[in-house]
Amino acid sequence: MKHNNQQISEEYIQLVEIMRRLRSQQGCSWDRKQTMESLADNVIEEADEVVEAIKSGDSLHICEELGDLLMMIVFQTQIAAEEGKFDMADVARGICSKLINRHPHVFGSHENAIDPEKVIEMWGEIKKKEKHDRSLISNRMRAAMEFPSALSGAEKVQSEAASIGFDFASARTALAKIHEEAAEIEKAIDGGNPEELEEEIGDLLFSVLNVSRLSNISAEKSLRKSTAKFVERFAQIEPLVEADGGFAGKTLEELDRYWDKVKLQK
């Protein structure tokens, strides 16, 4: 059945939203515990089933199996999005860019009516250039800067640098850089220059990521856990403060006493 672009978009977005729901705290425990690695064999299995369906010639079966494979793609991408690496927009943008780049005879200034053999020859040359571009570490770093999460992007940049030996020897040696950058922040605050302060805070965050990466700790997960801990403790002090007249007019010292009281209960 032929559908217009709006219908296609609506159905596709629904699939993405379903997967988000399944992976949420209100979703499915099995779906939520999956990782990209745990689902790797499922991707292969679904792709094999698409091939078998094609061989059968059954259009309905092919449609169903293509749906299962698409689900795995959306599943993997949702996990990556949660980790701040990339999302479906990045996946679609990447393949669109590749298709346009590999078809200059359609989307560019090349002659359109070239024969298939010439197209294959042209693809070979284009792929060689793409391979060379991917081999440049700086290009892979630039790609990482496009990650939805600045934390994950920075970790990827650091990992690329580490791959050629440009890295700290250990988390402990990287820790010294944190102290150095913290001192720079103090100077920037005293100097009253917002742009300088922004730069120094960025340097400090980058240094903290080096320590977490070298300690095999996900900075994204670590920050989420600390944020969740803060929210949970705040949720415990809020009724205590409200019972004493609310937040208005209370000093930081007074609020800290509520905070310390909740901490002692843990």
Stockholm file with secondary structure:
# STOCKHOLM 1.0

chainA/1-266         MKHNNQQISEEYIQLVEIMRRLRSQQGCSWDRKQTMESLADNVIEEADEVVEAIKSGDSLHICEELGDLLMMIVFQTQIAAEEGKFDMADVARGICSKLINRHPHVFGSHENAIDPEKVIEMWGEIKKKEKHDRSLISNRMRAAMEFPSALSGAEKVQSEAASIGFDFASARTALAKIHEEAAEIEKAIDGGNPEELEEEIGDLLFSVLNVSRLSNISAEKSLRKSTAKFVERFAQIEPLVEADGGFAGKTLEELDRYWDKVKLQK
#=GR chainA/1-266 SS CCCCHHHHHHHHHHHHHHHHHHHSTTSCHHHHHCCTTTTHHHHHHHHHHHHHHHHHTCHHHHHHHHHHHHHHHHHHHHHHHHTTSCCHHHHHHHHHHHHHHTCHHHHSSSCTTCCHHHHHHHHHHHHHHHHHHHHCHHHHHHHHTTSSSHHHHHHHHHHHHHTTTCSCSSHHHHHHHHHHHHHHHHHHHHHTCHHHHHHHHHHHHHHHHHHHHHTTCCHHHHHHHHHHHHHHHHHHHHHHHHHTTCSTTCCHHHHHHHHHHHHHTC
#=GC SS_cons         CCCCHHHHHHHHHHHHHHHHHHHSTTSCHHHHHCCTTTTHHHHHHHHHHHHHHHHHTCHHHHHHHHHHHHHHHHHHHHHHHHTTSCCHHHHHHHHHHHHHHTCHHHHSSSCTTCCHHHHHHHHHHHHHHHHHHHHCHHHHHHHHTTSSSHHHHHHHHHHHHHTTTCSCSSHHHHHHHHHHHHHHHHHHHHHTCHHHHHHHHHHHHHHHHHHHHHTTCCHHHHHHHHHHHHHHHHHHHHHHHHHTTCSTTCCHHHHHHHHHHHHHTC
//
